[in-house]
Amino acid sequence: MYKPKYTITPEALSAIVEITEIKTIIERSRVLPLNELQLKREALIRMVHTSTSIEGNQLAEHQVDRVLSGMSVAADDKSILEVKNYQNAVKEVEKLAKEKKELTPELILNLHAISMKGLLPEEKLGKFRPGEIYVVDDNGNGTEQLRYQGPQADEVKRLIKEMVDWYKKASDKNEDLQPILKAGILHLQFVSIHPFSDGNGRMARLLTQFSLYRDEWDFRKIIVLEEFYNKNREDYYNAENMVQGDHYHEGQDLTPWMEYFIAGFLVEARKVRKIIDSLGFNKSATGAQTVLDPDEVKIIDLLVSSNTIKSDDVIKLLGIAKRTAQLKLKGLVDKKLIKLEGRGPASYYTSAE
């Protein structure tokens, strides 16, 4: 059976404690149904955009929004299909997690078929790879450099079964491994096995999401871990490779990856808490609650991600006239959620915290 080896450093433990505290705050916050629905939708858009972007998809976030809304965009069919497939795969993950389905090789194969439908030949869809797998870097001068070589193809089924058996044991009430640790280990082991001809990265992220959702660590489905990976993709790949080396081997120390994974989780958890606090959802039950319309939620979400925004950012975000953007920003200032800094063309908005 697969037996991960790692050490929880004091820094990682401190981060897990803070993440747990944030999770409790978010679960107890009084998010109104309309706002929660909008926050979840915004998270889904960012999740689909960032996870497909990591794999090279060129669609901008507003184009992903249009695709998920069933609208047309000026883009190639493959990019659009990748986005639609990932949306369907996320929906399937939510369904499987809600039903508390066990992680099995069959579940993994089915999820791969959904996420890669129309992107791979039928004989490779939802099937483990029949041959060798190599991850290479483009040097930019017509040459490539080997980054990682996966295990032999005839070892894939065994390794996946051992991973699944480990996961089942780690989920047992007697073992009950901390959900963040379990999800992080699952992520790295899956991508290290690299069981498919293509789609391994997005599958690793989908399975991470499945694990967290299944353990009810979904942060009301408004956390997007992929944003941390996408912010600096090289750091993401390097964190994996620091443990993997240039070829698959067992018994490696996962500590460097776990430190990266937990640190990234904390970054995104803090973002979610800031959203909740900024919207006034972390007030006592007797306090007044701020109610925002969907456009206002989008503006707050952008501010949380960017720290500062200008009226031009809102114009681009919502596709509205300058005067309308200014009125929306003034409304948020009046609600004491944001504040205006500077004057004239150099003015910008920040959180009112």
VEXLO-56843 format. One record per residue (C-alpha): x, y, z negated. Coordinates in steps of 0.1 Angstrom, whole numbers, plus 2048, in hexadecimal, padded with zeros to 3 digits. Layout:
N
PT   px   py   pz
PT    X    Y    Z
...
This chain:
353
PT   px   py   pz
PT  800  800  800
PT  80B  823  807
PT  81A  833  7E8
PT  821  859  7EB
PT  83F  866  7D8
PT  83E  88A  7CC
PT  844  8A1  7AF
PT  82C  8BC  7A3
PT  842  8DA  79B
PT  838  8F4  780
PT  831  90D  79C
PT  81A  8F4  7AE
PT  808  8EB  78D
PT  803  910  785
PT  7F4  915  7A8
PT  7DC  8F7  7A4
PT  7D0  906  783
PT  7C9  927  793
PT  7B8  917  7B1
PT  7A2  903  798
PT  798  923  786
PT  78F  934  7A7
PT  77A  916  7B1
PT  766  919  791
PT  761  93F  796
PT  755  939  7BA
PT  73D  91D  7B0
PT  72E  932  795
PT  72B  952  7AA
PT  708  95D  7B4
PT  70C  95E  7DA
PT  6EA  966  7EA
PT  6DF  94D  805
PT  6E1  965  822
PT  704  970  818
PT  710  94D  812
PT  703  941  834
PT  716  95E  844
PT  736  957  830
PT  735  932  83B
PT  730  93B  85F
PT  74D  953  85E
PT  762  938  84E
PT  758  91F  869
PT  762  937  884
PT  784  93D  874
PT  789  918  86E
PT  782  90E  892
PT  796  92B  89F
PT  7B5  925  88A
PT  7B6  8FF  88C
PT  7B3  8FF  8B2
PT  7CB  91D  8B5
PT  7E6  908  8A3
PT  7E2  8EF  8C0
PT  7E7  90A  8DA
PT  7C3  915  8E1
PT  7C3  939  8EE
PT  7A0  944  8E5
PT  79D  962  8CF
PT  788  961  8AF
PT  76C  975  8BE
PT  76B  95D  8DC
PT  769  93F  8C4
PT  74C  951  8B4
PT  73A  954  8D6
PT  740  92F  8DE
PT  733  924  8BC
PT  714  93A  8C3
PT  70E  928  8E4
PT  719  947  8F8
PT  72F  948  917
PT  753  954  916
PT  76D  95A  931
PT  784  93E  92A
PT  78F  91C  938
PT  779  8FE  932
PT  793  8EB  91D
PT  796  907  904
PT  770  90A  900
PT  76D  8E4  8FD
PT  787  8E3  8E2
PT  774  8FC  8CE
PT  752  8EB  8D2
PT  762  8C9  8C9
PT  772  8D7  8AA
PT  751  8E6  89F
PT  740  8C4  8A4
PT  75C  8B3  890
PT  758  8CC  873
PT  733  8C5  872
PT  73A  8A0  871
PT  753  8A4  855
PT  739  8B8  841
PT  71F  89C  847
PT  737  880  83E
PT  743  892  81F
PT  720  89A  813
PT  717  875  817
PT  736  86B  803
PT  742  854  81F
PT  762  841  819
PT  781  849  82D
PT  786  82C  845
PT  799  826  865
PT  777  826  877
PT  76E  848  869
PT  78F  856  875
PT  78B  847  898
PT  767  855  89B
PT  773  878  890
PT  78F  877  8AA
PT  776  86E  8C5
PT  760  88C  8BB
PT  77D  8A5  8B9
PT  78E  89A  8DA
PT  76F  892  8F0
PT  776  89C  913
PT  79A  8A6  90B
PT  7A9  883  90D
PT  7A3  866  925
PT  788  84E  919
PT  7A2  833  911
PT  7B3  849  8F8
PT  794  858  8E8
PT  78E  84C  8C4
PT  7AA  832  8C8
PT  7CC  82F  8B9
PT  7E9  836  8D0
PT  7F6  818  8E4
PT  81A  826  8E7
PT  835  83B  8D7
PT  82F  85F  8CD
PT  848  87C  8CC
PT  843  89F  8C0
PT  859  8B7  8D3
PT  861  8DC  8D2
PT  864  8F1  8F1
PT  885  903  8F1
PT  878  91D  90A
PT  894  916  923
PT  885  8F7  934
PT  891  8DF  91A
PT  881  8CE  8FC
PT  88D  8C3  8DA
PT  880  8A6  8C7
PT  870  8B1  8A6
PT  860  890  89B
PT  85B  86C  8A6
PT  83D  859  898
PT  83E  835  88D
PT  83C  819  8A6
PT  819  815  8B6
PT  815  7F1  8A8
PT  819  7FF  885
PT  7FE  819  887
PT  7E0  804  87D
PT  7F2  7F6  85F
PT  7FE  819  854
PT  7DB  828  858
PT  7CC  80B  844
PT  7E6  810  828
PT  7DF  835  828
PT  7B9  82F  825
PT  7BE  815  80A
PT  7D3  82E  7F6
PT  7B9  848  7FB
PT  79E  831  7EE
PT  7B2  829  7CF
PT  7BB  84E  7CA
PT  795  855  7CB
PT  78D  83A  7B1
PT  77F  848  790
PT  79C  837  77E
PT  7B6  848  794
PT  7A3  868  79D
PT  7C1  87A  7AD
PT  7BD  8A0  7AC
PT  7AA  8AA  7CD
PT  7C5  8C3  7D9
PT  7E1  8A9  7D5
PT  7CC  88E  7E6
PT  7C3  8A4  803
PT  7E7  8B0  807
PT  7F5  88D  807
PT  7DB  881  820
PT  7E3  89E  837
PT  808  897  839
PT  806  871  83A
PT  7ED  872  857
PT  801  88A  86C
PT  820  876  864
PT  810  856  872
PT  805  86A  890
PT  7ED  84F  89A
PT  7DE  85E  8BA
PT  7EC  868  8DC
PT  7DF  88B  8D5
PT  7CB  89E  8BC
PT  7DE  894  89D
PT  7E2  8B7  88E
PT  7BE  8C0  890
PT  7B5  89E  882
PT  7CC  8A2  865
PT  7BA  8C3  85D
PT  798  8B4  861
PT  7A0  898  84A
PT  7AE  8B0  830
PT  78D  8C3  832
PT  779  8A2  82F
PT  78D  899  810
PT  787  8BA  7FF
PT  762  8BB  808
PT  75D  898  7FD
PT  76D  8A1  7DB
PT  756  8C0  7D9
PT  774  8D7  7DC
PT  765  8EA  7FA
PT  764  90C  7E9
PT  741  910  7F6
PT  74F  90A  819
PT  75E  92C  81C
PT  783  923  818
PT  798  91F  837
PT  7B9  90E  830
PT  7C1  90F  856
PT  7C6  934  854
PT  7E5  92F  83E
PT  7F4  916  857
PT  7EC  92C  875
PT  7FB  94B  865
PT  81E  93C  86A
PT  81C  91C  87E
PT  842  916  87C
PT  840  916  856
PT  823  8FC  859
PT  837  8E5  86F
PT  857  8EA  85C
PT  845  8E1  83B
PT  83A  8C0  84B
PT  85C  8B9  85B
PT  86F  8C0  83B
PT  85F  8A0  82E
PT  85B  88C  84E
PT  87E  891  85C
PT  882  88A  881
PT  871  867  880
PT  858  854  86B
PT  865  844  84B
PT  856  839  82B
PT  85F  843  807
PT  865  868  80F
PT  861  882  7F4
PT  842  897  7FC
PT  84A  8B2  7E3
PT  854  8CE  7FC
PT  833  8C8  810
PT  81E  8C7  7F1
PT  82D  8E8  7E5
PT  825  8F8  807
PT  801  8E9  808
PT  7F9  8F4  7E4
PT  807  917  7E9
PT  7F3  91B  809
PT  7D4  90F  7F8
PT  7D8  929  7DD
PT  7DC  945  7F7
PT  7BC  93C  807
PT  7A9  936  7E6
PT  7B3  959  7DB
PT  7A5  967  7FC
PT  784  956  7F4
PT  783  964  7D1
PT  78A  987  7DF
PT  76D  983  7F7
PT  756  979  7DA
PT  762  995  7C4
PT  761  9AF  7E0
PT  73D  9A6  7E7
PT  733  9A9  7C3
PT  72A  985  7BF
PT  73F  97F  7A1
PT  72A  995  78A
PT  717  989  76C
PT  6F3  97C  770
PT  6E5  99D  762
PT  6FA  9B3  778
PT  6EF  9C2  799
PT  6F8  9AE  7B8
PT  703  9BE  7D9
PT  6F0  9B1  7F8
PT  702  9B5  819
PT  6F6  9B0  83D
PT  70A  998  854
PT  71E  9B5  864
PT  729  9C1  842
PT  734  99E  838
PT  749  99D  857
PT  759  9BE  84F
PT  761  9B3  82B
PT  76F  992  838
PT  786  9A5  850
PT  791  9BC  834
PT  79A  99F  81E
PT  7AF  98F  839
PT  7C0  9B0  844
PT  7C2  9C4  823
PT  7BA  9E4  836
PT  7A3  9EC  854
PT  79B  A09  86A
PT  77B  A12  87C
PT  78A  A06  89C
PT  78E  9E3  88D
PT  768  9E3  885
PT  760  9EF  8A8
PT  774  9D2  8B6
PT  767  9B9  89D
PT  742  9C1  8A2
PT  742  9CF  8C5
PT  730  9EF  8BA
PT  733  A14  8C0
PT  74B  A29  8AB
PT  72F  A3C  89A
PT  71E  A1C  890
PT  73F  A0D  883
PT  744  A2D  86E
PT  721  A2A  85F
PT  726  A06  856
PT  747  A0E  845
PT  737  A2B  832
PT  71C  A14  826
PT  736  9FD  817
PT  747  A1B  807
PT  726  A26  7F8
PT  722  A03  7EA
PT  744  A07  7DA
PT  752  9E8  7EB
PT  76C  9FA  800
PT  77D  A1D  7FF
PT  78A  A35  818
PT  7B0  A3D  817
PT  7C1  A59  82A
PT  7B2  A73  842
PT  7AB  A77  866
PT  7B8  A5E  880
PT  7CF  A4F  866
PT  7B3  A46  84E
PT  7AC  A22  845
PT  797  A0D  82D
PT  7A2  9F7  810
PT  790  9E2  7F6
PT  781  9F7  7DA
PT  78F  9DF  7BF
